[in-house]
Amino acid sequence: MKLKLENIGMIRHADIKLDGLTVIAGENDTGKSTVGKLIFSLIKAFNRYEQDLNESKSDRVFELIEKIYFQLRKEYDFKENMEIRDAFFPPVFLREFKKADDPIALIDHKIILLRKIDAVNVIADLELIKKIYSEDEDKESSIKRALAKAFVSEFYFELTPKNSTLASHINLSEGPNKIFDIAIKDNKIDDLKLYDDLTFNDVTLIETPIFLQMYDLIRSASTLFEMEDSRERSLKSSRPNPKVALHVKDLISKLENAQYFSFQQKRLFEDNLDSLLADITKITKGSGFTFEKKDRDFYFNKNGNTNFKSINTATGLKAFGIIQLLIQASILNERSLLIIDEPEIHLHPKWQVEYAKLIVTLVKNNIPVLLTSHSPEIIQALSTFSEEFGVQNRTTYYLTESDGVVSDINDVSEDINKIFIKLAEPLHNLVWD
C-alpha cells in the first residue's frame, strides 16, 4: 500500500509505502510527525464514518426534539401534563431514542401521547425524526464529514501549507489499484473520490508514554468525534470540556481496556506474541502494567510484590508498558497499523536497541508499524534486527530533506547511510570543523 502526499503542512512531496515496517528519519520540524497524524486521521475517519453518520443524524434529531419541547412548553401547562413534559424533555428523549431497540416504535408511542392532548401541530416534527432515522446517506459524503472532523481534531485547521495558494493532495493505492483521492484547499476537503475500502480497519498512534500518567485528564476531555455527548452535556453545564486530539483519547481508551485481560491470558491470534510479553518482563524487571479502575491509574508491578503509580514510574518503563498493554488487550493485528512517533526520546541507547527488537518482532508477526525517529541507534537496531529476523524485504526507510520552508520525504532504502550521515552531521561539525 502506498500513500502519496503533496503540499501537506510543510511536506511538499512524499511517496510512502505502508507494508511491514516503515521508518521515517530526519531532523526535527521536517514533517515526520505530520505523516503519522495524517495516516491516523485517514484510517480513523474511513473506519468510523458510520459512527459519524449516526452522530450527524443524532444532531439533527436533537434539534427537532428541542423544537418540539419548546413548542409544547409554550402551549401547555406542564404541571397539568407531567407525562408530556417527561416524555419530551430533551435529555431524556434523546437517551431513550439512542437506547431504544426500535426507535420508530418509540416515536409512534410519543405521537399517541400528543394525540391525547390534540397537539397535532408538532406531530409533523416527530414524523420528520422517523424519516431522518430511516434515511440512507451516500458513503462518500459521510466519509468526507468524518475526515473533516478528524483533520480538525489532529491539525486544528493547519493541514494545508502556511501562506500558500497550492492545493493539497492525498492519494492511497494498493498495487495498481486506487483506494482514494483527496483534494484539500484552505484546510477544507475540496474533493473526495473513493474507489475501494481500506485494508486497515484500525490504527493506534503512540506520541509519548507520558500519556499513561494523564488518565484522568484525557478521559475527561472530549474530541470532535464526540459531538453528540457534548450536546447532551451542554444541557447540564455551560462549562466546556477540555479538548484533546483524537489519537490521544483513542490510545488511553485502548490501554484502559487491557484491564479486562489477565497478563498471561492467551489470545486468539497472538500466541506468537506471548514471548514478547516475557521479553518485556525481562527488560523492565517487572510483571507489567495494570489499570486499576478504582484508583483511575496505571500501576507498574516491580519484582512481583511492589506496585508503583504511573507518575512514579520511569518514562522508559512506560514506553514498554504501552506495547505490553496493547498486546494484552488484543489491539495489534495485521489489519491494525501501529504508529510510533520518536520513541527514543525517553529511552537510553541500550533500551532503544531492545525497543527496536520489540518492534521488528511485531513486524515479523505481520503487525504493520510506521515509526519516526531521529536516533541513529534505534535506526541501526531496526536495520540489524530486520535482517536477522528476515523482514528486510518488508522494511522501507525514508529520509526527510528540508530547506527550512518545505520538506520532501525520500525513499533511501537502497542506501540508509544517507540517514546516518544526515543525523551525524551536527556532531561531526562540532568535533571536526
Phi, psi and chi 1 to 4 in degrees:
 res  aa     phi    psi   chi1   chi2   chi3   chi4
   1 MET       -  133.4 -175.0  172.5  -67.4      -
   2 LYS  -125.7  131.7  179.4  168.1  -76.1 -171.3
   3 LEU  -107.0  126.1 -179.0   71.3      -      -
   4 LYS  -112.0  128.0 -177.5  176.1 -178.5  179.1
   5 LEU  -121.5  138.5  -52.0  177.4      -      -
   6 GLU  -136.5  122.1  -67.4 -179.5   -2.8      -
   7 ASN    58.7   52.9  -56.7  -44.1      -      -
   8 ILE  -109.3  114.1  -60.9  -66.1      -      -
   9 GLY    58.6 -125.6      -      -      -      -
  10 MET   -94.8    3.0   69.2 -179.5  -55.6      -
  11 ILE   -82.6  118.7  -59.6  170.7      -      -
  12 ARG   -81.1  -42.9  178.3  168.9   51.8 -167.2
  13 HIS  -155.9  141.2  177.7   80.6      -      -
  14 ALA  -157.6  139.9      -      -      -      -
  15 ASP  -123.8  108.2  -80.4  -50.7      -      -
  16 ILE  -119.8  124.8  -60.7  168.4      -      -
  17 LYS   -84.8  134.0 -170.8  177.6  179.7 -178.2
  18 LEU  -120.5   66.3  -64.1  172.3      -      -
  19 ASP  -136.9  124.1  -66.8  -47.7      -      -
  20 GLY    75.1 -121.6      -      -      -      -
  21 LEU  -110.1  123.0  174.7   59.6      -      -
  22 THR  -114.2  121.3  -57.0      -      -      -
  23 VAL  -115.6  123.8 -178.9      -      -      -
  24 ILE  -114.4  115.1  -56.2  178.0      -      -
  25 ALA  -110.7  157.6      -      -      -      -
  26 GLY   156.8  174.7      -      -      -      -
  27 GLU   -72.2  170.0  -60.4  175.0  -11.1      -
  28 ASN   -64.8  152.4  -72.7  -31.4      -      -
  29 ASP    59.7   45.0 -165.9   29.6      -      -
  30 THR  -125.8    8.1   55.2      -      -      -
  31 GLY   102.0    4.8      -      -      -      -
  32 LYS   -61.6  -50.7  -59.1 -170.7  -53.9  -63.6
  33 SER   -66.8  -30.7  -61.8      -      -      -
  34 THR   -58.4  -41.2  -63.5      -      -      -
  35 VAL   -61.0  -47.4  174.4      -      -      -
  36 GLY   -60.5  -46.8      -      -      -      -
  37 LYS   -66.5  -35.4  -67.4 -162.4  -62.8  179.7
  38 LEU   -66.4  -46.9  179.3   67.6      -      -
  39 ILE   -63.1  -40.4  -66.0  173.1      -      -
  40 PHE   -57.7  -47.4  176.1   87.4      -      -
  41 SER   -59.8  -44.2  -59.1      -      -      -
  42 LEU   -62.5  -50.1  -68.1  167.7      -      -
  43 ILE   -66.1  -42.6  -63.8  174.1      -      -
  44 LYS   -62.9  -44.9  -83.2  -60.7  179.1 -175.4
  45 ALA   -65.0  -44.1      -      -      -      -
  46 PHE   -68.4  -24.5  -87.6   80.3      -      -
  47 ASN  -101.3   -4.9  -74.1  -75.4      -      -
  48 ARG  -119.1   12.7  -68.3 -176.7   58.9  164.9
  49 TYR   -63.9  -32.0   78.7   89.6      -      -
  50 GLU   -65.7  -39.8  -68.7 -177.3   -9.7      -
  51 GLN   -63.6  -42.6  175.4 -177.7  -19.6      -
  52 ASP   -62.1  -38.8 -177.2   66.1      -      -
  53 LEU   -61.6  -43.0  173.1   58.1      -      -
  54 ASN   -65.5  -37.3  -69.2  -27.7      -      -
  55 GLU   -67.3  -37.9  -70.7  176.8   -1.5      -
  56 SER   -62.9  -43.3  174.5      -      -      -
  57 LYS   -61.8  -40.0  -73.8 -175.4  176.5 -178.8
  58 SER   -63.8  -37.9  -66.3      -      -      -
  59 ASP   -60.7  -44.8  -75.3  -16.6      -      -
  60 ARG   -67.3  -39.1  -66.9  158.5   64.1 -165.9
  61 VAL   -63.5  -42.7  166.0      -      -      -
  62 PHE   -63.3  -39.8 -171.9   83.1      -      -
  63 GLU   -59.4  -40.8  -70.5  175.7   -1.0      -
  64 LEU   -69.8  -37.3  -73.3  167.7      -      -
  65 ILE   -61.3  -45.0  -72.4  172.7      -      -
  66 GLU   -61.4  -43.4  -76.6 -171.1  -40.7      -
  67 LYS   -59.5  -45.1  178.8 -178.0  176.1 -176.7
  68 ILE   -62.3  -46.6  -68.5  168.7      -      -
  69 TYR   -61.5  -46.8  177.4   76.1      -      -
  70 PHE   -67.4  -33.5  -66.6  138.1      -      -
  71 GLN   -66.8  -43.2 -175.6   63.6   35.2      -
  72 LEU   -64.6  -37.6  -69.6  170.9      -      -
  73 ARG   -64.5  -32.7 -167.9  173.4   66.6 -179.0
  74 LYS   -68.0  -34.9  -73.4  179.9 -178.6  178.5
  75 GLU  -102.4  -17.4  -60.2  179.2    6.1      -
  76 TYR  -131.2  146.5  -63.0   91.6      -      -
  77 ASP   -83.2  109.7 -174.2  -12.9      -      -
  78 PHE   -65.9  -23.6  -78.0  156.6      -      -
  79 LYS   -63.1  -30.7  -69.5 -179.2 -179.0  178.9
  80 GLU   -95.7   -8.1  -62.5  178.6    1.7      -
  81 ASN  -135.0   55.4  -64.6  -82.1      -      -
  82 MET   -62.7  -30.4  -73.8  -58.4  -64.1      -
  83 GLU   -62.6  -39.7 -177.4 -177.1   13.0      -
  84 ILE   -68.8  -43.9  -63.1  -62.5      -      -
  85 ARG   -59.4  -46.8 -168.9  -93.9 -176.9 -168.3
  86 ASP   -67.2  -35.1  -67.6  -18.2      -      -
  87 ALA   -72.1  -26.4      -      -      -      -
  88 PHE  -118.1    6.9  -68.1   94.6      -      -
  89 PHE   -62.4  121.1 -174.5   56.2      -      -
  90 PRO   -50.1  -50.9  -31.1   38.1      -      -
  91 PRO   -61.2  -39.1  -22.0   34.0      -      -
  92 VAL   -68.0  -45.9  175.2      -      -      -
  93 PHE   -58.9  -46.1 -168.2  161.7      -      -
  94 LEU   -65.0  -41.8 -174.0   59.8      -      -
  95 ARG   -63.0  -42.2  -78.2 -164.2  -65.5  -88.9
  96 GLU   -60.8  -43.3  -71.9  179.9  -18.9      -
  97 PHE   -63.5  -41.5 -172.8   79.7      -      -
  98 LYS   -69.5  -34.1  -71.2  165.6   54.6  179.9
  99 LYS   -91.8  -11.7  -65.7  178.2 -179.5  179.6
 100 ALA   -66.2  135.7      -      -      -      -
 101 ASP   -68.0  -32.0  -66.7  -29.5      -      -
 102 ASP  -134.4   86.5 -173.6   -8.0      -      -
 103 PRO   -58.0  -33.0  -24.1   34.9      -      -
 104 ILE   -64.1  -42.5  -60.1  -60.1      -      -
 105 ALA   -63.4  -37.0      -      -      -      -
 106 LEU   -62.1  -44.8  173.9   67.5      -      -
 107 ILE   -63.0  -42.8  -61.8  -62.7      -      -
 108 ASP   -59.8  -37.4  -72.4  -22.6      -      -
 109 HIS   -65.8  -38.8  172.8   70.1      -      -
 110 LYS   -71.5  -30.9  -67.2 -175.1 -177.9  -66.8
 111 ILE   -63.6  -39.5  -71.7  175.1      -      -
 112 ILE   -60.7  -41.0  -68.3  172.8      -      -
 113 LEU   -61.0  -41.1  -69.0  178.1      -      -
 114 LEU   -68.3  -36.1  -67.5  176.7      -      -
 115 ARG   -65.6  -30.4  -67.6 -167.1 -172.1  -79.0
 116 LYS   -61.8  -32.6  -73.8 -178.4  179.2  179.5
 117 ILE  -105.6   11.4   61.2  171.1      -      -
 118 ASP    61.1   37.0 -161.1   30.4      -      -
 119 ALA   -93.3   58.1      -      -      -      -
 120 VAL   -70.8  -17.8  -65.8      -      -      -
 121 ASN   -70.0  -18.6   56.6  -34.7      -      -
 122 VAL  -107.0   -3.3  -65.8      -      -      -
 123 ILE   -62.7  -33.9  -70.2  177.8      -      -
 124 ALA   -59.2  -36.1      -      -      -      -
 125 ASP   -68.9  -35.5  -71.8  -34.9      -      -
 126 LEU   -66.2  -39.0  -79.3  171.6      -      -
 127 GLU   -64.5  -33.9  -66.2  -72.7   -3.9      -
 128 LEU   -67.3  -36.0 -175.0   54.2      -      -
 129 ILE   -61.2  -42.0  -69.3  175.4      -      -
 130 LYS   -60.8  -40.7  -71.5  167.9   60.5  175.4
 131 LYS   -65.8  -43.2 -178.5  178.7  179.2 -178.7
 132 ILE   -61.3  -44.0  -69.3  172.1      -      -
 133 TYR   -63.1  -35.1  177.8   78.5      -      -
 134 SER   -87.1  -17.4  -57.1      -      -      -
 135 GLU   -74.2  151.7   71.8 -176.9    8.5      -
 136 ASP  -103.0  141.1  -68.7  -34.4      -      -
 137 GLU  -118.5  144.3 -174.6  172.3    2.4      -
 138 ASP   -65.3  147.0   70.2  -81.1      -      -
 139 LYS   -61.2  -42.8 -174.7  175.4 -179.9  178.2
 140 GLU   -63.2  -40.1  -73.0 -167.4    9.9      -
 141 SER   -64.3  -39.4  -64.1      -      -      -
 142 SER   -66.9  -42.8  -58.4      -      -      -
 143 ILE   -66.4  -39.2  -68.9  176.7      -      -
 144 LYS   -60.2  -42.4 -172.1  174.8 -179.9  179.7
 145 ARG   -67.8  -40.6 -176.3  165.5   51.2 -111.2
 146 ALA   -64.7  -39.3      -      -      -      -
 147 LEU   -62.4  -43.4  -79.7  168.7      -      -
 148 ALA   -58.8  -43.4      -      -      -      -
 149 LYS   -67.7  -40.1  -68.9  169.2   67.3  174.2
 150 ALA   -65.5  -41.8      -      -      -      -
 151 PHE   -64.1  -40.6  -71.7  158.0      -      -
 152 VAL   -66.6  -41.4  172.0      -      -      -
 153 SER   -62.1  -39.1  175.9      -      -      -
 154 GLU   -90.6  -31.0  -67.2  -61.1  -47.3      -
 155 PHE  -120.9  -11.7  -63.3   97.0      -      -
 156 TYR    47.4   61.2 -157.2   74.5      -      -
 157 PHE    64.9   24.2  -58.5  104.7      -      -
 158 GLU  -129.6   51.4  -66.6 -175.1   -7.3      -
 159 LEU   -95.1  -37.0 -174.3   59.2      -      -
 160 THR   -83.8  157.8   51.1      -      -      -
 161 PRO   -59.7  143.0  -23.0   33.3      -      -
 162 LYS   -67.7  137.4  -68.4  -83.2 -168.8  179.3
 163 ASN    52.9   39.7  -55.5  -44.2      -      -
 164 SER  -131.3  145.8  173.2      -      -      -
 165 THR   -98.7    2.3   58.1      -      -      -
 166 LEU   -70.7  139.9  -64.5  173.4      -      -
 167 ALA   -77.9  152.5      -      -      -      -
 168 SER  -105.6  143.8  -56.8      -      -      -
 169 HIS  -134.2  140.6  -65.1  -83.4      -      -
 170 ILE  -130.5  124.2  -53.8  169.1      -      -
 171 ASN  -130.0  136.4  -46.9  100.4      -      -
 172 LEU  -124.3  134.6 -174.7   68.7      -      -
 173 SER  -140.5  160.3   60.4      -      -      -
 174 GLU  -133.8  112.7 -169.7  160.0   20.5      -
 175 GLY    60.7 -131.2      -      -      -      -
 176 PRO   -86.4    2.0   31.5  -35.0      -      -
 177 ASN  -103.0  133.0  -58.1  -58.9      -      -
 178 LYS   -77.8  143.0  -70.4 -176.3  177.4 -178.1
 179 ILE  -104.1  -50.0  -53.7  -60.8      -      -
 180 PHE  -160.0  159.7   63.3   72.9      -      -
 181 ASP  -128.8  132.3  -68.0  -42.3      -      -
 182 ILE  -128.2  131.2  -58.1  172.2      -      -
 183 ALA  -114.2  135.7      -      -      -      -
 184 ILE  -128.0  132.6  -57.7  171.9      -      -
 185 LYS  -132.0  134.2  -69.3 -177.0  179.3  179.3
 186 ASP    51.6   42.6  -61.7  -35.4      -      -
 187 ASN    65.2   18.5  -70.4  -60.8      -      -
 188 LYS  -125.5  145.6  -64.7  179.5 -178.6  178.2
 189 ILE   -71.0  115.1  -61.2  172.9      -      -
 190 ASP   -88.2  -33.3 -174.2   57.4      -      -
 191 ASP  -157.4  142.7 -172.1   37.5      -      -
 192 LEU  -135.9  125.2  166.8   65.0      -      -
 193 LYS  -119.8  118.0  -70.7 -176.3  174.1   62.7
 194 LEU  -107.4  122.9  179.4   63.9      -      -
 195 TYR  -108.2  -30.5  -55.2  101.3      -      -
 196 ASP  -162.1  173.6 -152.7  -19.2      -      -
 197 ASP   -85.2  157.9  -68.0  -30.8      -      -
 198 LEU   -75.4  149.0  -91.8   65.6      -      -
 199 THR   -69.1  -43.2  -61.5      -      -      -
 200 PHE   -75.0  133.5  -61.1  121.4      -      -
 201 ASN  -109.2    2.2   56.5   21.4      -      -
 202 ASP  -162.0  165.5 -165.1   18.6      -      -
 203 VAL  -153.6  144.8   58.2      -      -      -
 204 THR  -130.1  130.0  -57.6      -      -      -
 205 LEU  -115.2  119.2  171.1   55.2      -      -
 206 ILE  -101.5  110.1  -57.0  172.8      -      -
 207 GLU   -94.6  -41.4 -175.6  177.9    6.0      -
 208 THR  -158.1  140.9  170.7      -      -      -
 209 PRO   -67.1  -16.0  -17.4   29.9      -      -
 210 ILE   -60.9  -25.2  -67.8  175.0      -      -
 211 PHE   -58.2  -23.0  -71.9  147.7      -      -
 212 LEU   -62.0  -29.7 -153.3   62.2      -      -
 213 GLN   -95.3    8.6   68.6 -165.1   50.4      -
 214 MET  -115.4   30.6  -59.8  172.2   63.3      -
 215 TYR   -54.5  -53.3  173.7   82.9      -      -
 216 ASP   -59.2  -45.1  -97.1  -17.9      -      -
 217 LEU   -63.1  -45.7  173.2   62.2      -      -
 218 ILE   -68.6  -42.3  -65.0  170.3      -      -
 219 ARG   -66.8  -29.7  -71.3  -63.2  -72.4  164.2
 220 SER   -82.8  -13.4   64.4      -      -      -
 221 ALA   -81.1  167.5      -      -      -      -
 222 SER  -128.2  164.6   60.7      -      -      -
 223 THR  -126.3  173.6   73.2      -      -      -
 224 LEU   -72.3   -6.8  -72.1  178.4      -      -
 225 PHE   -86.2    6.6  -87.3   93.4      -      -
 226 GLU  -123.3   39.4  -60.6  166.8  -51.3      -
 227 MET   -59.8  -39.4  -64.6  -70.8  -70.9      -
 228 GLU   -64.3  -46.4 -179.3  178.7  -10.5      -
 229 ASP   -64.0  -39.6  -67.3  -22.7      -      -
 230 SER   -66.3  -31.9   63.9      -      -      -
 231 ARG   -66.0  -41.9 -176.9  178.2  -81.1  -83.6
 232 GLU   -64.1  -42.9  -74.6 -171.7   60.1      -
 233 ARG   -66.0  -28.4  -73.7 -167.4  -65.7  -92.2
 234 SER   -64.7  -22.1   68.9      -      -      -
 235 LEU   -74.4  -22.9  -69.7  168.4      -      -
 236 LYS   -99.4  -29.1  -57.3  173.8 -175.7  178.1
 237 SER  -152.1  141.4  172.3      -      -      -
 238 SER   -88.4   -2.9   59.1      -      -      -
 239 ARG   -78.8  120.1 -177.0  178.7  179.3 -179.7
 240 PRO   -73.5  148.6   27.7  -34.6      -      -
 241 ASN   -76.8  151.2  -81.2   -4.1      -      -
 242 PRO   -65.2  155.6   21.6  -32.2      -      -
 243 LYS  -113.9  138.7  -61.6  -68.5 -171.5  -63.8
 244 VAL  -131.3  159.9  -65.1      -      -      -
 245 ALA   -65.1  152.0      -      -      -      -
 246 LEU   -58.8  -39.1  178.6   59.9      -      -
 247 HIS   -65.9  -26.3   73.9  -95.0      -      -
 248 VAL   -70.5  -48.8  176.6      -      -      -
 249 LYS   -71.3  -34.1 -168.1  156.4 -171.6  178.1
 250 ASP   -59.5  -44.5  174.6   76.2      -      -
 251 LEU   -64.7  -48.6  175.1   63.3      -      -
 252 ILE   -65.7  -32.3 -151.7   69.5      -      -
 253 SER   -66.4  -40.2  -62.8      -      -      -
 254 LYS   -67.0  -40.7  -71.5  172.2  176.7  173.8
 255 LEU   -66.3  -38.2  -60.8  179.9      -      -
 256 GLU   -61.8  -36.4  177.8 -174.5   -0.2      -
 257 ASN   -67.1  -15.4  -74.1  -24.0      -      -
 258 ALA   -64.1  -16.6      -      -      -      -
 259 GLN   -63.1  -20.8   67.9  179.0  -60.6      -
 260 TYR   -86.3    3.7  -58.8  111.4      -      -
 261 PHE  -125.6  136.6  -60.9   80.9      -      -
 262 SER   -75.0  155.8   67.1      -      -      -
 263 PHE   -62.1  -32.0 -172.3   68.3      -      -
 264 GLN   -97.6    2.9  -60.1  -61.9  -30.8      -
 265 GLN   -64.0  136.2 -175.9  171.7   -5.2      -
 266 LYS   -77.3  141.5  -63.0  -70.5 -175.6 -178.0
 267 ARG  -108.5  156.5  -73.1  154.8  -61.3  -79.5
 268 LEU   -59.6  -45.9  -67.6  176.6      -      -
 269 PHE  -115.8    1.5   65.2   93.7      -      -
 270 GLU  -110.7   24.0  -67.0  175.4  -14.7      -
 271 ASP   -55.8  -35.6  -69.7  -20.4      -      -
 272 ASN   -68.8  -15.0  -67.9  -27.1      -      -
 273 LEU   -89.8   -7.3  -61.1 -176.2      -      -
 274 ASP   -59.2  -36.1  -76.2  -17.9      -      -
 275 SER   -65.0  -29.1   61.9      -      -      -
 276 LEU   -65.8  -39.6  -87.6 -178.5      -      -
 277 LEU   -62.3  -39.6  -64.5  178.2      -      -
 278 ALA   -65.7  -39.2      -      -      -      -
 279 ASP   -63.0  -42.2  -69.9  -18.4      -      -
 280 ILE   -62.6  -39.0  -67.6  172.9      -      -
 281 THR   -60.9  -42.3  -63.0      -      -      -
 282 LYS   -66.7  -41.8  -69.0  177.6 -176.6  177.9
 283 ILE   -65.1  -46.2  -65.4  166.7      -      -
 284 THR   -89.6   -8.6   60.9      -      -      -
 285 LYS    55.0   42.7  -63.8 -179.0  173.7   59.2
 286 GLY  -155.8  167.4      -      -      -      -
 287 SER   -91.0   11.9   58.1      -      -      -
 288 GLY   104.0  176.2      -      -      -      -
 289 PHE   -93.4  146.3  -79.1   83.0      -      -
 290 THR  -133.9  153.7   56.0      -      -      -
 291 PHE  -101.3  126.4  177.1   73.3      -      -
 292 GLU  -103.3  107.8  -63.9  -63.8  -25.2      -
 293 LYS   -61.9  -41.2 -172.0  173.4 -177.6 -179.9
 294 LYS   -66.1  -30.2   60.7 -178.6  176.9   63.1
 295 ASP   -95.4   -9.3  -64.4  -28.3      -      -
 296 ARG    54.1   50.8  -57.8  172.5   64.0   81.7
 297 ASP  -157.5  159.9 -162.1    2.8      -      -
 298 PHE   -98.4  134.9  -66.5   88.7      -      -
 299 TYR  -116.4  141.3  -77.2   82.4      -      -
 300 PHE  -104.1  127.5  175.5   70.1      -      -
 301 ASN   -95.1  119.6 -175.1  -88.8      -      -
 302 LYS  -103.1  123.8 -174.7   78.9  170.2  177.6
 303 ASN    58.5   23.2  -60.8  -38.5      -      -
 304 GLY    79.4   -3.4      -      -      -      -
 305 ASN  -139.3   -2.9   53.5   19.6      -      -
 306 THR  -129.7  126.5  -54.0      -      -      -
 307 ASN  -103.3  137.5  -73.4  -32.6      -      -
 308 PHE  -121.3  133.9  -67.5   89.2      -      -
 309 LYS   -63.3  154.6  -67.5  174.5   70.1   69.0
 310 SER   -58.1  -36.1   60.4      -      -      -
 311 ILE   -68.2  -21.9 -163.2  169.9      -      -
 312 ASN  -101.9   15.3  -63.9  -39.1      -      -
 313 THR  -110.9  138.4  -55.1      -      -      -
 314 ALA   -56.1  141.3      -      -      -      -
 315 THR   -62.5  -33.2  -49.6      -      -      -
 316 GLY   -61.8  -39.7      -      -      -      -
 317 LEU   -61.9  -39.8  -71.4  174.0      -      -
 318 LYS   -65.1  -32.2  -70.9 -166.0  -84.5  -82.7
 319 ALA   -60.7  -44.6      -      -      -      -
 320 PHE   -71.9  -33.7  -75.2   93.8      -      -
 321 GLY   -63.3  -36.1      -      -      -      -
 322 ILE   -63.4  -43.9  -72.3  177.5      -      -
 323 ILE   -62.7  -42.6  -58.6  -63.3      -      -
 324 GLN   -57.3  -46.6  169.4 -125.2  -48.0      -
 325 LEU   -67.4  -36.9  -69.8  167.5      -      -
 326 LEU   -66.3  -40.1  -69.5  174.4      -      -
 327 ILE   -65.2  -45.5  -65.4  172.6      -      -
 328 GLN   -61.2  -36.5 -173.1  178.9  -23.7      -
 329 ALA   -87.3    7.5      -      -      -      -
 330 SER    59.3   38.2  -63.1      -      -      -
 331 ILE   -84.1  -34.5  -62.7  -61.8      -      -
 332 LEU   -89.1  128.1  -54.0  178.8      -      -
 333 ASN  -157.9  179.0   60.4   71.9      -      -
 334 GLU   -69.0  -15.4   62.7 -175.9   11.9      -
 335 ARG  -107.8   11.1  -66.1 -167.3   61.4 -164.5
 336 SER  -120.6  112.5 -179.7      -      -      -
 337 LEU   -79.7  132.3  178.7   64.2      -      -
 338 LEU  -103.8  122.5  176.3   60.9      -      -
 339 ILE  -112.8  126.7  -58.1  172.5      -      -
 340 ILE  -125.5  122.0  -51.9  173.5      -      -
 341 ASP  -100.6  110.8 -169.4   32.7      -      -
 342 GLU    47.1   63.0  -61.7  179.2  -11.9      -
 343 PRO   -65.9  -20.1   25.8  -35.7      -      -
 344 GLU   -68.6  -14.7   67.5  -88.9    8.9      -
 345 ILE   -55.4  -35.4  -68.4  175.4      -      -
 346 HIS  -112.8   18.4  -60.4  -73.5      -      -
 347 LEU  -121.5  131.9  -62.5  174.1      -      -
 348 HIS   -62.8  150.8 -177.8  -83.9      -      -
 349 PRO   -49.2  -36.8  -31.5   36.9      -      -
 350 LYS   -61.9  -42.9  178.1 -179.0  177.7 -179.7
 351 TRP   -78.3  -22.9  -85.9   12.6      -      -
 352 GLN   -62.0  -40.4  -71.1 -175.3   39.3      -
 353 VAL   -64.7  -43.9  172.5      -      -      -
 354 GLU   -64.8  -38.4  -65.2  -69.4   -9.0      -
 355 TYR   -66.3  -41.8 -164.5   89.7      -      -
 356 ALA   -61.0  -41.5      -      -      -      -
 357 LYS   -61.4  -40.5 -176.6  177.9 -179.2 -179.1
 358 LEU   -61.4  -44.2  178.4   67.3      -      -
 359 ILE   -65.6  -44.8  -64.0  -53.6      -      -
 360 VAL   -65.8  -33.4  175.9      -      -      -
 361 THR   -63.6  -38.8  -55.0      -      -      -
 362 LEU   -60.0  -45.6  -69.4  174.9      -      -
 363 VAL   -63.5  -40.0  175.3      -      -      -
 364 LYS   -58.1  -30.2 -176.2  179.3  178.4 -179.1
 365 ASN   -92.5   23.4  -76.4  -84.2      -      -
 366 ASN    67.3   25.7  -62.8  -44.1      -      -
 367 ILE   -97.8  115.6  -65.6  169.1      -      -
 368 PRO   -72.3  138.3   26.0  -31.7      -      -
 369 VAL  -134.9  134.8  177.7      -      -      -
 370 LEU  -114.4  122.5  166.7   66.5      -      -
 371 LEU  -129.0  132.3 -176.4  144.7      -      -
 372 THR  -107.2  147.2   68.1      -      -      -
 373 SER  -161.5  155.6  177.6      -      -      -
 374 HIS  -129.3   27.2   42.2   44.4      -      -
 375 SER  -107.7  117.3  164.4      -      -      -
 376 PRO   -59.5  -35.5  -22.4   33.1      -      -
 377 GLU   -62.6  -49.0  -72.9   88.3   -3.4      -
 378 ILE   -70.7  -34.3 -155.4  166.4      -      -
 379 ILE   -69.3  -41.3  -66.6  168.2      -      -
 380 GLN   -63.4  -40.2 -178.8   62.6   68.1      -
 381 ALA   -65.6  -40.6      -      -      -      -
 382 LEU   -61.1  -42.0  -71.4  169.7      -      -
 383 SER   -64.6  -44.8  174.8      -      -      -
 384 THR   -63.6  -48.2  -60.4      -      -      -
 385 PHE   -71.0  -29.8  -71.6  122.1      -      -
 386 SER   -61.8  -41.8  -67.9      -      -      -
 387 GLU   -70.2  -43.3  -67.9 -174.5   12.5      -
 388 GLU   -62.4  -37.9 -178.8  179.3  -26.9      -
 389 PHE   -93.4    2.7  -65.5  172.2      -      -
 390 GLY    74.4   29.1      -      -      -      -
 391 VAL  -116.9   17.0  -62.2      -      -      -
 392 GLN   -61.7  -28.6   66.3  -89.4   28.3      -
 393 ASN   -75.2  -11.2  -68.1  -26.1      -      -
 394 ARG  -112.2   19.4  -68.5 -169.9  -74.6  140.1
 395 THR  -118.8  129.0  -57.6      -      -      -
 396 THR  -126.4  135.9  -46.4      -      -      -
 397 TYR  -114.5  137.4  -60.6   89.5      -      -
 398 TYR  -129.1  150.7  -64.4   89.4      -      -
 399 LEU  -126.7  128.9  176.8   62.4      -      -
 400 THR   -83.8  133.5   59.3      -      -      -
 401 GLU  -123.4  122.4  -63.5  -79.4    2.1      -
 402 SER  -125.3  145.2  173.3      -      -      -
 403 ASP  -100.8   13.4   62.1    5.5      -      -
 404 GLY    94.4  -14.3      -      -      -      -
 405 VAL  -118.9  -51.2  179.1      -      -      -
 406 VAL  -128.2  160.3  -64.0      -      -      -
 407 SER  -128.3  150.1  -63.3      -      -      -
 408 ASP  -116.5  144.2  -66.7  -45.9      -      -
 409 ILE  -112.3  112.0  -58.4  179.6      -      -
 410 ASN  -111.0  142.4  -59.1  -48.6      -      -
 411 ASP   -75.4  119.7 -172.6  -21.3      -      -
 412 VAL  -121.4   26.4  -65.8      -      -      -
 413 SER   -59.3  -30.8  -58.9      -      -      -
 414 GLU   -75.7  -15.8  -62.9  -60.7  -39.7      -
 415 ASP  -154.6   80.5 -176.4    9.8      -      -
 416 ILE   -74.2   -4.7   65.9  169.9      -      -
 417 ASN   -60.9  -23.7  -78.0  -32.8      -      -
 418 LYS   -60.0  -34.4  -68.0  179.3  179.4  178.8
 419 ILE   -66.0  -48.6  -65.9  176.3      -      -
 420 PHE   -66.2  -36.9  -60.5  120.2      -      -
 421 ILE   -62.3  -43.7  -68.0  171.1      -      -
 422 LYS   -67.1  -43.7 -174.9   67.7  174.6  179.6
 423 LEU   -75.2  -25.8  -63.1 -177.0      -      -
 424 ALA   -86.4   -7.6      -      -      -      -
 425 GLU   -57.0  -45.2 -172.1  177.0  -83.9      -
 426 PRO   -61.2  -42.2  -24.8   36.2      -      -
 427 LEU   -68.5  -40.5 -174.7   59.0      -      -
 428 HIS   -58.9  -45.1 -178.0  -81.2      -      -
 429 ASN   -65.0  -35.8  -66.8  -20.9      -      -
 430 LEU   -70.0  -41.8  177.5   66.3      -      -
 431 VAL   -87.1  -41.2  175.5      -      -      -
 432 TRP  -103.6  -16.6  -76.6  -78.5      -      -
 433 ASP   -91.0      -  -74.3    0.5      -      -
